[in-house]
Amino acid sequence: MLRHLITIRNITTAQIERTFSISQDLKAKYLSGLREPILPGRMLAMLFEKQSLRTRVSFQAGMTHLGGDTMYLGIEDSGWGKRESFADFARVLSNYVDAIVCRSKKHSVVEQLAEYSSCSVINGLTDWSHPCQALADLFTLKELVGDLKGKKMAFIGDGNNVARSVAATCGRLGVKFHLAAPDGYRFDEEYLALLRRDIPGIDVEVTADPAKAVEDATAVYTDVWASMGQEAEKEKRKQDFATYQVNGELMSKAPDDAFFLHCLPANRGQEVTDEVIDGPNSAVLRQAENRMHVQKGILVDFLGPQP
């Protein structure tokens, strides 16, 4: 059956756990020097409308490790979304490749791609969702603390694409999710209703108080206050989020062993201070590394030999 990864809400806990199991095995082998060519001859098309370091390099390196190949397509390379209807573009491209990862400004682009493609489509980031990032985040937390059930993730900052995806992944894995954000930047009631409909039993709370959010937190997560495409709002957001910086004072209100997470790139001195992001409890580099291992797990799950 053709499978896609568009949002976390649309996949099951069992699928996440299977991906984590594959990723853990592949990571252990990679660290021992073994790179199994599980996907020989397989081709991954990479449609990128936005700049990227982690997503692009981790997918490209990971596919190479697995014995496959990648094809990078920016807008100017193929004219996607410009020269022909998106339906025609998707139908043709998906006849040439085994999977497509798409990093797009609009979430609707990835949804259309999945609708018309005859191969698997993976969301590499949209304005609405960043599922690969969230899976790597929770995989990292699982490595650090073991059993995730009952743990707590505090997200300090904008209720953006990353926050939405992390919240959904936490819900799938039994992790409490608390978002602290100023008025106008929190999850709206419509999204909270979607989460509770698609993930029954999810434990999600929204507050204006960062100190309350980090109480009893297993991990404290933040992201930039203004994402790509929000440059015009940068100064306003800087003012609105001024009291939401993750610094030593805020981390002192969390348990001593709470980990710090950030999807990167970071604006040091804004959403996070150097003492936190470079501190002993920071797991940001492990998160970035695990993007590759988890995405390899996704690719093998989608394209590899089926049990």
C-alpha positions in Angstrom: 0.0 0.0 0.0 1.3 3.5 -0.9 2.2 5.4 2.2 3.0 9.1 2.8 4.3 11.1 5.7 2.4 14.4 5.6 1.6 15.1 9.2 2.1 13.2 12.5 -1.7 13.2 13.1 -2.1 11.0 10.1 0.2 8.2 11.2 -0.2 5.7 14.0 1.8 5.0 17.2 2.8 1.6 15.8 4.2 3.3 12.7 6.3 5.6 14.8 7.6 2.8 17.0 8.5 0.7 13.9 10.4 3.7 12.4 12.2 4.2 15.7 13.2 0.5 15.9 14.6 0.6 12.3 16.3 3.9 13.0 17.9 2.5 16.2 19.3 -0.5 14.3 20.6 1.6 11.4 22.2 4.1 13.8 24.0 1.4 15.7 25.3 -0.1 12.5 26.3 3.3 11.2 28.3 4.1 14.3 30.1 0.7 14.1 31.1 1.6 10.5 28.5 -0.5 8.7 26.3 1.1 6.0 24.0 -1.5 4.6 22.9 -1.0 1.0 19.3 -1.8 1.8 17.9 0.4 -1.0 20.1 -0.2 -4.0 18.9 1.5 -7.2 16.2 3.5 -5.3 15.9 7.2 -6.2 14.7 10.0 -3.9 13.6 13.2 -5.5 14.1 16.3 -3.3 11.9 19.2 -4.1 13.1 22.2 -2.1 11.4 25.7 -2.2 13.2 26.8 1.0 16.8 26.9 2.2 18.0 23.9 4.1 21.0 22.5 5.9 19.8 19.6 8.1 16.9 18.4 5.9 18.7 18.4 2.6 22.0 17.0 3.8 20.5 14.4 6.1 18.2 13.0 3.4 20.9 13.0 0.8 23.6 11.4 3.0 21.1 8.9 4.4 19.9 7.8 1.0 23.5 7.3 -0.1 24.3 5.3 3.0 21.4 3.0 2.1 22.7 2.4 -1.4 20.3 4.6 -3.2 20.6 8.0 -4.8 19.0 11.5 -4.7 18.0 14.1 -7.2 17.8 17.7 -6.0 15.2 19.9 -7.7 14.8 23.6 -6.8 12.1 25.6 -8.4 14.4 26.9 -11.1 15.7 23.4 -11.9 12.4 21.9 -13.0 9.9 24.7 -12.8 7.7 22.9 -10.4 4.5 24.8 -9.8 5.3 27.2 -12.7 5.7 25.5 -16.1 2.7 23.1 -15.9 -0.1 22.1 -13.6 1.0 20.6 -10.3 -1.0 17.4 -11.1 0.9 16.9 -14.3 4.2 17.6 -12.6 3.5 15.2 -9.8 2.3 12.4 -12.0 5.3 12.6 -14.3 8.0 12.9 -11.5 6.5 10.1 -9.5 7.0 7.7 -12.5 10.7 8.4 -12.4 11.5 8.1 -8.7 10.7 5.9 -5.7 9.9 8.6 -3.2 9.7 12.4 -3.0 10.7 14.6 -0.1 9.2 18.1 -0.4 10.2 21.3 1.5 7.6 23.9 0.7 6.2 27.2 1.9 2.6 26.0 1.6 1.3 22.8 3.2 -1.2 22.5 0.4 1.7 21.8 -2.0 2.7 18.7 -0.2 -0.9 17.6 0.1 -1.4 18.0 -3.7 1.9 16.2 -4.3 0.6 13.2 -2.3 -2.7 13.3 -4.0 -1.3 13.0 -7.6 1.9 11.0 -7.1 2.2 7.3 -7.6 5.1 7.1 -5.1 5.5 7.9 -1.4 5.7 11.6 -0.5 7.5 12.8 2.7 7.0 16.3 4.1 10.4 17.9 4.6 8.8 21.0 6.1 5.8 23.2 5.4 4.3 26.3 7.1 1.9 23.9 8.9 4.0 20.8 9.8 7.5 19.4 10.2 7.0 15.7 10.9 10.6 14.5 10.2 11.9 17.0 12.8 9.4 16.0 15.4 10.1 12.3 14.9 13.9 12.9 15.4 13.1 15.0 18.5 11.2 12.2 20.2 13.7 9.6 19.1 16.4 11.7 20.7 14.4 12.0 23.9 13.8 8.3 24.0 17.6 7.7 23.6 18.2 10.0 26.6 15.5 8.9 29.0 14.3 5.5 27.8 10.5 4.9 28.3 8.7 8.0 27.2 5.3 7.4 28.7 4.4 10.0 31.3 7.3 12.2 30.5 6.7 15.9 29.8 7.8 18.2 27.0 7.7 22.0 27.5 7.7 24.1 24.4 8.5 27.7 25.0 7.7 30.1 22.1 5.6 30.2 18.9 3.0 27.5 18.4 4.4 27.0 14.9 4.8 24.1 12.5 7.5 22.5 14.7 5.4 22.9 17.9 2.3 21.4 16.2 4.3 18.4 15.0 6.1 17.9 18.3 2.7 18.1 20.2 1.2 15.4 17.9 4.2 13.1 18.3 4.2 13.5 22.0 0.5 12.6 22.0 1.2 9.5 19.9 3.9 8.4 22.4 2.2 9.2 25.7 4.3 12.3 26.5 2.6 15.3 28.1 3.0 18.5 26.0 2.8 22.0 27.5 3.1 25.1 25.2 3.9 28.5 26.7 3.3 31.3 24.3 2.0 34.9 24.3 -1.5 35.7 23.3 -1.9 35.3 19.5 0.8 32.7 19.1 -0.8 29.7 20.9 -2.6 26.7 19.4 -6.0 27.8 18.4 -9.1 25.9 19.5 -9.5 24.4 16.0 -6.0 22.7 16.1 -6.5 21.6 19.7 -9.8 20.0 18.6 -8.0 18.2 15.7 -5.4 16.9 18.1 -7.9 15.5 20.5 -10.0 14.0 17.7 -7.1 12.3 15.9 -5.1 11.4 19.1 -7.6 10.4 21.8 -6.1 10.7 25.3 -3.5 13.3 24.2 -2.3 15.4 27.2 -1.8 18.9 25.8 -1.9 22.2 27.7 -1.5 25.8 26.6 -0.4 28.6 29.0 1.0 32.1 28.9 3.5 31.3 31.7 6.9 29.8 30.8 7.7 29.0 34.4 4.6 26.9 34.8 5.3 25.1 31.5 8.8 23.9 32.5 7.7 22.6 35.9 8.5 18.9 36.1 9.6 19.0 32.4 11.7 16.2 31.0 12.8 18.4 28.2 12.5 22.1 27.4 12.2 23.0 23.7 12.2 26.3 21.8 12.4 27.5 18.3 13.1 30.8 16.5 10.5 33.5 17.1 10.3 34.4 13.4 10.5 31.6 10.9 11.4 31.8 7.2 8.7 33.8 5.5 8.0 35.9 8.7 10.8 38.4 8.3 8.4 41.3 8.1 7.1 40.4 11.6 10.6 40.0 13.1 10.6 43.1 15.2 7.1 42.7 16.5 7.7 39.1 17.4 10.9 40.1 19.2 8.9 42.3 21.4 6.0 39.9 21.9 8.4 37.0 22.9 10.8 39.1 25.0 9.8 37.3 28.2 9.9 33.8 26.6 13.6 33.5 26.3 15.0 30.1 27.4 17.9 31.2 29.7 19.5 30.0 32.9 16.8 31.5 35.0 14.0 29.7 33.2 15.9 26.4 33.2 16.4 26.7 36.9 12.7 26.4 37.3 12.8 23.0 35.5 14.2 19.8 37.0 18.0 19.8 37.2 18.2 16.9 34.7 15.8 18.5 32.1 17.2 18.4 28.6 17.2 21.4 26.3 16.1 20.9 22.7 16.1 23.2 19.6 15.4 22.2 16.0 18.1 24.7 14.7 19.1 27.1 13.3 19.1 29.2 16.5 19.1 32.9 17.0 21.5 32.9 20.0 20.6 35.7 22.4 17.0 35.8 21.4 15.0 32.6 22.0 17.9 30.9 23.8 21.1 32.0 25.5 24.5 30.5 25.0 24.7 29.1 28.5 21.7 26.9 27.7 22.3 25.9 24.2 25.9 25.1 24.9 25.3 23.8 28.4 25.7 20.2 29.6 22.0 19.4 29.3 21.7 20.6 25.7 20.9 17.8 23.2 20.6 20.0 20.1 23.5 18.4 18.2 22.2 14.9 18.9 18.8 16.0 17.6 20.4 17.3 14.4 22.4 14.0 14.0 19.3 12.0 14.5 17.5 13.7 11.7 19.6 11.5 9.4 19.1 8.3 11.3 15.3 8.7 11.7 14.8 9.7 8.0 16.8 6.6 7.0 14.3 4.7 9.2 11.4 6.3 7.3 12.9 5.5 3.9 13.6 1.9 4.8 10.1 1.5 6.2 8.6 2.9 3.1 10.9 1.4 0.4 12.7 -1.5 2.0 11.9 -5.2 2.0 8.5 -5.8 3.7 8.3 -8.5 6.4 
